[in-house]
Amino acid sequence: MAFRADYLARETGQNLVRNPLLTLASVLTVSVSLALLAGVLLLGYGINNAFKQWNDDVTFIVYMNPTAPQDQIDSLGRELKGNPQVASITYFDKDASLAEFLRLFPDQPTITDTVQAEDLPTSFRVKPKNPNAAVVKQVADSFEAKPGVLKVEFVADAVRLVQGASSKLRRFALIGAIGLLMASAALIFTTIQTAVFARRREIEVMKLVGATNWFIRLPFIFEGLIQGLAGASVASVLAWVFQLRWFASFGGSKGETLFDTILWLPADFRGTIGLLFLIGAGVGAIGSATSVTWYLRD
């Protein structure tokens, strides 16, 4: 039986309006699940970008005793440079330490006016090759007992806490998004089954006059495809609103909190939106194809 585009458009449209509540429920479920997935992906991009930028700045600080002789300082500097786990080091003499101290406390003159360069220890700012918290902590601890070292500082627990928390949050949100996508496919399956059942006599007549299963199946597949794409469209709008609100809340900040660094690129957003439409179309097409195939299996 010849395939006609006007027949496909007419039958698909009739199927969509035949069960408006089920169609709306399917679109809304797809929208919510894809919007949640978009949030997970965008935050994942933002966290990766934040850690990439932060990892470039991850250091541990080796503070020297104020009374450490220059030969101990030079010896430790050579040892740091020769360590295979160290990417680079920066030495802060007393003047550099004072300049940093004044930068960190610009609004507290009662403190800054009483501190002199001689009061501050010199230090090495060490950037490791591997930014993993456990590795950096191990390298940092190896310099704790070196001659002339006052202390070694590295916020290992905080790093591990942030890394672990972000990983768990993304995992839970992703599981939730996948669960909702499965619910979306099930709703589309039910919607198409209802439409097929409502047209069961017409379908039987079509089969008697020689219509192929694909001729019968296509309008229903397009119905599910449109539902999936409609849900993806709504989810894209929600993702755009989420991006606007996130950037308005954190994008203009100066890195005062961790959230200020969780920002994604325009290319990340465009890729996420494209993925939403692909997944929405796939969920709709697969759910509807499965439903009508289930009916036509005999």
N, C-alpha and C positions, 0 to 999 in steps of 0.2 A: 504494500500500500504506500503510495507516494506521500512524502512528508511535506507539510505546508506550514510556513512560518506564521500565517494568520491563525491557523488552528492552534498552534502551540501558544501564541500570545493569548488567544481567547480562553482556552482551557486553563492555562496557568492563572489568569486573572480571576476566573470563576472559582477556582479552587481556593484562592487566597481569601475571597470575600465570603465563601460558603461557611467557614468556621472562624469568624473574626476573633472570638475570645481565645481560642487555641492558638491562632496565628499570632495574636498579640503576646500571649504568654510565652510562645517560643522565641519571638524576637526579643522580648525583655530578658529572658533567661540567657540568651546568647549575648546580649548587650552587657549584662552584669558580669558574666564569666569572662568575656573578652576585655572588659574594662579592668577587672581585677588582674588579668594576665598582663595587660598593658602597664598597670602600676608596678607589678613585680618586675617586668623587664626594664622599665625606665629607672626604677630604684636600683636594680642590679647594675645597669650601666653607670648610674651615678656613683654607686658605692665603689665599683671597679675604678672609675676615674679618680675618685677621691683617694683610694688606696694607692693608685698608680702615682698620683701627685705626692701623696703623703710618704709613700715608700721611697720616693726620690729624696725625701728630706729626713728619713728615719736615721737617727744617729744615737749613739750613746756618748756620754761626756765623761772624759777622764780628767778629774780635777787633781791638780798637783798641790802638794803641801806648799804653803807660802814660803817656807824655809828651805825648800828643795833646791839643791845646787844646780847650776846650769848643766853640768855633765849628766845628771840623772834625767833632766828634762830632755836633753838631746838623745840620750840612750833610749828612753821610752819612745821618742818620736821615730827613731830608726826602727825600733821593734814593731811599732804600729805599721809603718810603711812596708816592712817586710812580711807582715802577716798575710797569708793567702786569702783570708776571709775579709780583708779590709779593702774597700774600693778606693777611698781617699780620706785624708785627714786635713783638718784646718786647725792651726795653732792660734789660740787666743792669749796674747800676752796681757799684762796688767792693764795697759791702756785700752786694748780692745775689750777686755772684760768690763772695764768701767763704762765704756761707750754703750755696751749692751745693757748694762745695769740701768743706765740713765734712760735708755729707750724703753725698757720694761716698766719703769716707774716714773712716767713723765709728770704725773699729777700728784706726786707725793714729795714735795720739796723738803719736808722735815726729815725724810730718809736720805734723799739724794745729796742734800747739802752736807751731810755729816760723813759720807762715805768717800774715801780717797782710793786712788788706784792701788796703793800699797796694801790696802785692807782686803783686796780681792785675790783669790787664787788664779793662777794661770790654768789653762785647760786645753785639752785636745778634743775637737768635735770629730767623731769618727763615723764615717758612712760605710756600712757593711755592704758586701756584694749581694748577700742573700737577705732580703728584708723580713724573712720569717721570724716571728717573735722568739721562738725557742732557740733558733740558731744565733740570733743577735745576743740574746741573754747569755748563751754559753760563751760567746766570744768576749762579751763585756766582762763576765766574771773572771776570765783568764787574766785580766790586767788588774784585778782588785788588789792583789798582794805584791805588786811590783814596787821596787824601791822608789820612794818619793811620791807615791800616789796617795792622795787624801781619801778619795772615794770615786766610785764609778756609778753614774746614774743612767738608768734606762727604765722607762715605764712599761716593763714587760707585761705585767698583769693587766694593765689598761689596754694594751695592744691586743692581747689574747682575748680579752673580754669583748672588745669591739668587733674583732674579726669573727669570733664565735657567734655573737648575737646577730650580726648581719647575715651570716650564713643560715642560721636557724630561721630567722624571719622570712628570708626569701624562700626557704624550703617549705615552710608552712603555707605561705601565700600561694606558692606554685601548686601545692597539693590541693588547696582550695579551688584554684582556678581550673585545674584538671577535673576535679569533681563536678564543678558547675558546667564545664563543657560536656561532660558525659550526660548530665541532666538535660542540657540543651538538645543533644542528639536524641535522647529519649523522648523529649517533648515533640520534636520535629517528627520523629517516628510515629508518635501517637496522632499528631495532626494529619499526617499523610494517610495513615491507616483509616482515620475517620473519613477523609475525603474519598479514599478508594471505596470504603464501604457504602458511602452515600451514592456512589456511581456504579455500584456493582452490576446492576442490570445493563447499564449502557456498555460497560466493559465486556460483559458476556456477549452482547450483540456484536461489538467490534471484533471480538475474537472469532465469532461465527462467520463474519464476512471477510475474514482473512487478515485482520490487523495483526502485526507482529507484536511481540512483547515489548520491544523497544519503542514502537509507535505509541503504545499505551503508556509506557513508563516515563517517557520524556517530559510531558507536562507536569507530572508529580515531582520529578527530579528538579525541574526548573522552579517549582514552587518552593521546595526546600532550599534551593540555591539562593532564591530571592530573600527568603527569611534569614538565612545566614548572613548575606550581604547587608541586609537592613540592620541586623544586630551589630555587625561590624561598623556600620556607619554611625550608629548611636554610640558605640563604644569609643570610636575615634573622637567624637565630640567630647565625651567624658574625659578621655585621655588628654585632649587639648586643654580643657578647663583645669584638670589636675595639674598640668604643666604650668599654666598661667599662675595658679594659686601657689604652687611650690616655689616658682622663681620669684614671685612677688614677696613671699615670706622669707626666703633664704638667699635668692640670687644676688641681691644687692648688699648682702652683709659682708663683713670683713673677716670671715673665718673665725668668729668668736665661738662658735659651737661646731660640733661634728656635722650637723645638718647643713651648715653653710658651705661645706665642701662637696656635698652630694648633689652634683649637677651633671646633666647629660648634654651631649652635643646635638645640634639640629639633625645631623645624619642619623643619630641613634633614634630620635623621635620618628623620622621618616621611615626608617627600617621597621620600627615597631608597628606603625600604622599599616604598612604594607603586609606585615605578618598577620595582623588582625584580619585583614580582608581575605588573605589566603586561608587562614584557619576557619573563619566564618563561612566561606564558600565551601570548604571541605566538610565541615560539620553538617551544613545544610544538605549538601549533595549526598554525602554518605548516609545520613539519617533517612532521607527520603528514598534513596535507591534501595536501601535495605528493607524499608517498609513495603514498597510496592513489589519488590522481588519476593518478599515473604508471601504476599497475597497471590502472586502469579506463579508460585513455585510448582503448582499442580498443572 
